Amino acid sequence: MVAAAHELFDTHGYQGTTIREIARHAGVSVGSVFTTFASKGEILSEVMQARLEPLYAEIDRVMPHLRGCTADRLRTMFAVHFEFEARHVRLFMSHIAAAYDWTLPPAARPYGRTPRLQEVIRDTLIKGRTEGDVRQDVDLQEIVDLLMSAYAWTYRLVITQEADARLLIGVMDRQIGLIADGFAPKP
């Protein structure tokens, strides 16, 4: 069922996929879908959780070894994300779209309610703070929110410009530079 949902979300998007289609594609009844999941959002959450585990294993392996300033470490971390998501960009855009579905039950975890990306960003900023790259007086959660917003919003270029990972990374690199100017120590 999760594999069927993965395929449908990746090809039809979140809004374009129904529970009925997931059941039909999986060869099960609609009732059996609801035996396991309370909503389409929960199904997407399960698909994304399984998909993102290898990404975060790679991030956990790489991040401690990154050199350079905080902005450069953030650029590398987001570049890894863009490269990973480029393989199934419509699926990830479904994950983002679900964040705006106000009817989702609390168990659903769309983009923004998945704490792992926020943790990685926050850890990078904390390290930057100890190294003197990040001002002590800035609210780290505000920076996390700005970076996550920039990351999600950059995906609009997939639709408007048929952007590939390289273009997305370039745009995000510039946005990180602008955000970093705000959290860098003042001379």
Residue frames as qw, qx, qy, qz and C-alpha x, y, z in Angstrom:
[[0.000, 0.886, 0.465, 0.000, 0.00, 0.00, 0.00],
 [0.296, -0.806, 0.109, 0.502, 2.81, 2.43, 0.87],
 [0.411, -0.148, 0.605, 0.666, 4.63, 1.60, -2.38],
 [0.218, 0.619, 0.666, 0.354, 1.44, 2.25, -4.37],
 [0.126, -0.940, -0.256, 0.187, 0.94, 5.57, -2.59],
 [0.434, -0.542, 0.329, 0.640, 4.59, 6.51, -3.20],
 [0.359, 0.163, 0.667, 0.632, 4.15, 5.98, -6.93],
 [0.074, 0.769, 0.590, 0.234, 0.85, 7.85, -7.12],
 [0.255, -0.889, -0.107, 0.365, 2.03, 10.84, -5.07],
 [0.430, -0.399, 0.444, 0.677, 5.14, 11.00, -7.26],
 [0.239, 0.223, 0.694, 0.641, 3.16, 10.95, -10.51],
 [0.104, -0.695, -0.597, -0.387, -0.15, 12.63, -9.62],
 [0.004, 0.444, -0.274, 0.853, 0.80, 14.83, -6.67],
 [0.020, 0.118, 0.789, -0.603, -0.83, 15.02, -3.27],
 [0.455, 0.304, 0.229, -0.805, -4.02, 16.74, -4.36],
 [0.591, 0.329, -0.483, -0.556, -4.32, 14.57, -7.45],
 [0.351, 0.085, -0.930, 0.064, -4.18, 11.29, -5.55],
 [0.666, -0.380, 0.005, -0.642, -7.19, 9.81, -3.78],
 [0.497, -0.306, 0.757, -0.294, -7.50, 7.08, -1.18],
 [0.860, 0.318, 0.285, -0.279, -9.58, 5.12, -3.67],
 [0.634, 0.686, -0.356, -0.012, -6.77, 5.28, -6.26],
 [0.085, -0.593, 0.764, -0.240, -4.20, 4.19, -3.66],
 [0.702, -0.064, 0.632, -0.322, -6.38, 1.22, -2.72],
 [0.841, 0.501, 0.078, -0.189, -6.96, 0.26, -6.35],
 [0.428, 0.738, -0.516, 0.075, -3.27, 0.61, -7.22],
 [0.199, -0.473, 0.802, -0.306, -2.32, -1.51, -4.19],
 [0.521, -0.041, -0.800, -0.295, -4.98, -4.11, -4.95],
 [0.156, -0.231, -0.806, 0.523, -6.76, -3.69, -1.62],
 [0.113, -0.761, -0.607, -0.199, -10.13, -2.37, -0.51],
 [0.003, -0.695, 0.073, -0.715, -10.61, 1.24, 0.56],
 [0.725, -0.637, -0.053, -0.255, -11.61, -0.09, 3.99],
 [0.898, -0.171, -0.103, 0.393, -8.28, -1.82, 4.42],
 [0.381, 0.509, -0.112, 0.764, -6.50, 1.46, 3.73],
 [0.338, -0.674, 0.074, -0.653, -8.48, 3.07, 6.55],
 [0.896, -0.394, -0.199, 0.045, -7.69, 0.13, 8.83],
 [0.759, -0.036, -0.108, 0.641, -4.05, 1.22, 8.71],
 [0.258, 0.064, 0.007, 0.964, -4.24, 4.97, 8.07],
 [0.079, 0.643, 0.572, -0.503, -6.67, 7.66, 9.20],
 [0.319, 0.864, 0.076, -0.383, -6.03, 9.94, 6.23],
 [0.752, 0.599, 0.005, 0.275, -4.20, 10.48, 2.98],
 [0.003, 0.886, -0.356, 0.296, -1.86, 12.76, 4.91],
 [0.696, -0.499, 0.509, -0.091, -0.86, 9.90, 7.19],
 [0.912, 0.267, 0.256, 0.179, -0.12, 7.74, 4.15],
 [0.458, 0.807, -0.157, 0.338, 2.09, 10.46, 2.69],
 [0.360, -0.795, 0.433, -0.227, 3.81, 10.80, 6.07],
 [0.874, -0.207, 0.438, 0.044, 4.60, 7.08, 6.05],
 [0.780, 0.553, 0.108, 0.274, 5.90, 7.26, 2.47],
 [0.208, 0.873, -0.255, 0.359, 8.14, 10.21, 3.30],
 [0.605, -0.663, 0.420, -0.134, 9.40, 8.75, 6.59],
 [0.914, 0.004, 0.360, 0.188, 10.59, 5.61, 4.82],
 [0.636, 0.678, 0.083, 0.359, 12.08, 7.70, 2.02],
 [0.011, 0.914, -0.231, 0.332, 13.85, 10.24, 4.20],
 [0.826, -0.522, 0.199, 0.075, 15.57, 7.78, 6.54],
 [0.833, 0.136, 0.153, 0.515, 18.44, 7.13, 4.08],
 [0.248, 0.799, 0.012, 0.548, 18.83, 10.87, 3.46],
 [0.411, -0.839, 0.192, -0.299, 19.22, 11.61, 7.15],
 [0.913, -0.264, 0.171, 0.259, 21.59, 8.68, 7.61],
 [0.659, 0.431, 0.098, 0.608, 23.78, 10.30, 4.94],
 [0.061, -0.860, 0.037, -0.505, 23.40, 13.76, 6.50],
 [0.721, -0.674, 0.147, -0.061, 24.37, 12.34, 9.92],
 [0.888, -0.025, 0.160, 0.430, 27.43, 10.73, 8.34],
 [0.516, 0.544, 0.131, 0.649, 28.54, 13.84, 6.42],
 [0.167, -0.924, -0.120, -0.322, 27.73, 16.82, 8.67],
 [0.668, -0.702, 0.095, 0.229, 30.36, 16.22, 11.37],
 [0.720, -0.086, 0.329, 0.605, 33.07, 16.28, 8.70],
 [0.345, 0.818, 0.285, 0.361, 32.07, 19.47, 6.90],
 [0.485, -0.273, -0.089, 0.826, 34.53, 22.32, 7.03],
 [0.109, 0.435, 0.314, 0.837, 34.06, 26.00, 6.40],
 [0.188, -0.090, 0.317, -0.925, 31.83, 28.63, 7.86],
 [0.394, 0.284, 0.735, -0.474, 28.27, 28.02, 9.00],
 [0.562, 0.566, -0.027, -0.602, 26.80, 29.32, 5.74],
 [0.363, 0.455, -0.755, -0.302, 28.98, 26.91, 3.74],
 [0.109, -0.016, 0.971, -0.210, 27.95, 23.96, 5.92],
 [0.493, 0.445, 0.487, -0.568, 24.29, 24.93, 5.45],
 [0.493, 0.570, -0.369, -0.544, 24.84, 25.22, 1.69],
 [0.189, 0.287, -0.931, -0.123, 26.31, 21.72, 1.58],
 [0.264, 0.172, 0.861, -0.398, 23.52, 20.27, 3.71],
 [0.546, 0.540, 0.259, -0.585, 20.81, 21.79, 1.50],
 [0.388, 0.523, -0.616, -0.443, 22.66, 20.75, -1.67],
 [0.027, -0.084, 0.995, -0.054, 22.56, 17.14, -0.42],
 [0.403, 0.403, 0.640, -0.515, 18.80, 17.57, 0.14],
 [0.507, 0.608, -0.119, -0.599, 18.20, 18.99, -3.34],
 [0.255, 0.401, -0.831, -0.289, 20.24, 16.24, -5.01],
 [0.159, 0.081, 0.956, -0.234, 18.34, 13.59, -3.06],
 [0.420, 0.509, 0.520, -0.541, 14.92, 15.05, -3.77],
 [0.304, 0.512, -0.433, -0.677, 15.66, 15.63, -7.47],
 [0.024, 0.063, -0.975, -0.211, 15.12, 11.90, -8.06],
 [0.119, -0.546, -0.826, -0.074, 11.47, 12.20, -6.93],
 [0.070, 0.049, -0.124, 0.989, 10.84, 15.93, -6.94],
 [0.464, -0.359, -0.388, -0.710, 7.07, 15.63, -7.41],
 [0.671, -0.396, -0.616, 0.115, 6.86, 13.37, -4.37],
 [0.398, -0.203, -0.380, 0.810, 8.72, 15.92, -2.27],
 [0.153, -0.174, -0.138, -0.963, 6.50, 18.69, -3.60],
 [0.593, -0.434, -0.581, -0.350, 3.53, 16.57, -2.47],
 [0.583, -0.331, -0.537, 0.512, 5.13, 16.51, 0.98],
 [0.134, -0.043, -0.115, 0.983, 5.36, 20.32, 0.92],
 [0.356, -0.305, -0.424, -0.775, 1.79, 20.67, -0.40],
 [0.588, -0.440, -0.679, -0.001, 0.46, 18.55, 2.46],
 [0.332, -0.154, -0.431, 0.825, 1.82, 21.15, 4.88],
 [0.208, -0.005, -0.034, -0.978, -1.02, 23.40, 3.72],
 [0.505, -0.323, -0.707, -0.374, -3.77, 20.82, 4.20],
 [0.251, -0.388, 0.429, -0.776, -5.44, 22.17, 7.33],
 [0.851, -0.189, -0.082, -0.482, -7.61, 19.04, 7.62],
 [0.609, 0.285, -0.717, 0.181, -4.68, 16.73, 8.41],
 [0.778, -0.590, -0.203, -0.074, -4.92, 14.82, 11.67],
 [0.326, -0.862, 0.387, -0.029, -2.16, 15.33, 14.27],
 [0.829, -0.211, 0.478, 0.200, -0.52, 12.00, 13.35],
 [0.693, 0.640, 0.161, 0.289, 0.25, 13.26, 9.82],
 [0.504, -0.633, 0.164, 0.564, 3.72, 14.73, 9.46],
 [0.588, 0.755, 0.174, 0.233, 3.95, 16.93, 6.36],
 [0.530, 0.356, -0.142, 0.757, 6.90, 19.19, 5.61],
 [0.147, -0.601, 0.167, -0.768, 7.42, 21.46, 8.59],
 [0.768, -0.465, 0.183, -0.402, 6.14, 18.91, 11.08],
 [0.943, 0.078, -0.211, 0.243, 9.09, 16.61, 10.48],
 [0.415, -0.895, 0.124, 0.105, 11.60, 17.64, 13.12],
 [0.850, -0.121, 0.225, 0.460, 14.73, 16.09, 11.62],
 [0.474, 0.600, 0.149, 0.627, 15.51, 18.86, 9.10],
 [0.243, -0.904, 0.008, -0.351, 15.00, 21.47, 11.80],
 [0.799, -0.556, 0.146, 0.176, 17.36, 19.57, 14.13],
 [0.772, 0.159, 0.193, 0.584, 20.12, 19.44, 11.52],
 [0.210, 0.764, 0.099, 0.602, 19.80, 23.15, 10.79],
 [0.490, -0.844, 0.039, -0.215, 19.69, 24.05, 14.49],
 [0.863, -0.346, 0.146, 0.337, 22.75, 21.87, 15.26],
 [0.618, 0.406, 0.155, 0.655, 24.64, 23.59, 12.44],
 [0.051, -0.842, -0.052, -0.534, 23.70, 27.01, 13.81],
 [0.706, -0.706, 0.061, -0.003, 24.67, 26.03, 17.36],
 [0.827, -0.061, 0.153, 0.537, 28.06, 24.88, 16.09],
 [0.369, 0.626, 0.152, 0.670, 28.34, 28.18, 14.24],
 [0.369, -0.881, -0.041, -0.292, 27.54, 30.05, 17.41],
 [0.797, -0.528, 0.140, 0.257, 30.37, 28.29, 19.28],
 [0.704, 0.132, 0.257, 0.649, 32.73, 29.08, 16.38],
 [0.139, -0.528, -0.058, 0.836, 31.74, 32.75, 16.33],
 [0.086, 0.155, 0.660, 0.730, 29.86, 32.62, 12.97],
 [0.291, -0.621, -0.621, -0.380, 26.40, 33.11, 14.48],
 [0.110, -0.490, 0.272, -0.821, 25.53, 36.00, 16.76],
 [0.140, -0.126, -0.867, 0.460, 24.52, 35.13, 20.30],
 [0.258, 0.274, 0.377, -0.846, 21.53, 37.49, 20.23],
 [0.477, 0.112, -0.501, -0.713, 19.68, 35.97, 17.25],
 [0.760, -0.026, 0.450, -0.468, 16.76, 33.62, 17.72],
 [0.159, -0.268, 0.895, 0.320, 17.91, 30.31, 16.24],
 [0.416, 0.419, 0.799, -0.115, 14.35, 29.13, 15.61],
 [0.365, 0.808, 0.095, -0.452, 13.70, 32.19, 13.45],
 [0.079, 0.604, -0.673, -0.419, 16.75, 31.33, 11.35],
 [0.304, 0.042, 0.950, 0.065, 15.61, 27.70, 11.11],
 [0.434, 0.636, 0.557, -0.312, 12.17, 28.90, 9.97],
 [0.276, 0.794, -0.230, -0.491, 13.68, 31.23, 7.36],
 [0.041, -0.427, 0.843, 0.325, 15.90, 28.49, 5.95],
 [0.348, 0.239, 0.906, -0.045, 13.10, 25.93, 5.83],
 [0.412, 0.742, 0.329, -0.414, 10.83, 28.46, 4.15],
 [0.191, 0.715, -0.473, -0.477, 13.46, 29.36, 1.57],
 [0.195, -0.194, 0.941, 0.196, 14.09, 25.68, 0.88],
 [0.398, 0.455, 0.784, -0.146, 10.40, 24.86, 0.34],
 [0.343, 0.810, 0.137, -0.456, 9.72, 28.02, -1.68],
 [0.042, -0.562, 0.652, 0.507, 12.67, 27.32, -3.98],
 [0.380, 0.131, 0.904, 0.142, 10.83, 24.24, -5.27],
 [0.457, 0.714, 0.313, -0.428, 8.37, 26.55, -7.07],
 [0.136, 0.679, -0.516, -0.504, 11.11, 26.85, -9.71],
 [0.325, -0.006, 0.929, 0.180, 10.55, 23.21, -10.64],
 [0.369, 0.644, 0.661, -0.114, 7.09, 24.24, -11.86],
 [0.211, 0.911, 0.093, -0.343, 7.78, 27.75, -13.15],
 [0.188, 0.806, -0.497, -0.261, 11.19, 27.13, -14.76],
 [0.972, 0.146, -0.185, -0.023, 11.56, 23.34, -14.92],
 [0.082, -0.803, 0.553, -0.204, 14.54, 23.80, -12.61],
 [0.853, 0.060, -0.500, 0.138, 16.91, 20.93, -11.95],
 [0.732, -0.563, -0.226, 0.310, 18.88, 20.30, -8.76],
 [0.566, 0.068, 0.014, 0.822, 21.79, 22.46, -9.97],
 [0.041, -0.562, -0.204, -0.801, 19.57, 25.52, -10.42],
 [0.620, -0.692, -0.307, -0.204, 17.77, 24.94, -7.12],
 [0.759, -0.334, -0.180, 0.529, 21.11, 24.65, -5.30],
 [0.377, 0.269, 0.067, 0.884, 22.36, 27.90, -6.85],
 [0.294, -0.668, -0.238, -0.641, 19.24, 29.80, -5.76],
 [0.749, -0.611, -0.256, 0.015, 19.38, 28.32, -2.25],
 [0.692, -0.052, -0.145, 0.705, 23.10, 29.14, -1.97],
 [0.110, 0.439, 0.062, 0.890, 22.32, 32.81, -2.61],
 [0.539, -0.658, -0.254, -0.460, 19.40, 32.79, -0.16],
 [0.806, -0.407, -0.275, 0.329, 21.60, 31.22, 2.53],
 [0.482, 0.169, -0.087, 0.855, 24.10, 34.03, 1.92],
 [0.194, -0.572, -0.143, -0.784, 21.40, 36.64, 2.50],
 [0.742, -0.587, -0.265, -0.188, 20.14, 34.91, 5.63],
 [0.791, -0.164, -0.237, 0.540, 23.71, 34.45, 6.89],
 [0.224, 0.446, -0.061, 0.865, 24.30, 38.19, 6.53],
 [0.482, -0.637, -0.124, -0.588, 21.56, 38.61, 9.11],
 [0.859, -0.502, -0.100, -0.021, 22.95, 36.14, 11.64],
 [0.726, 0.266, -0.244, 0.585, 26.66, 36.91, 11.20],
 [0.459, -0.605, -0.263, 0.595, 28.43, 38.88, 13.92],
 [0.237, 0.953, 0.133, 0.131, 28.44, 42.62, 13.22],
 [0.664, 0.297, -0.200, 0.657, 31.85, 44.22, 12.71]]
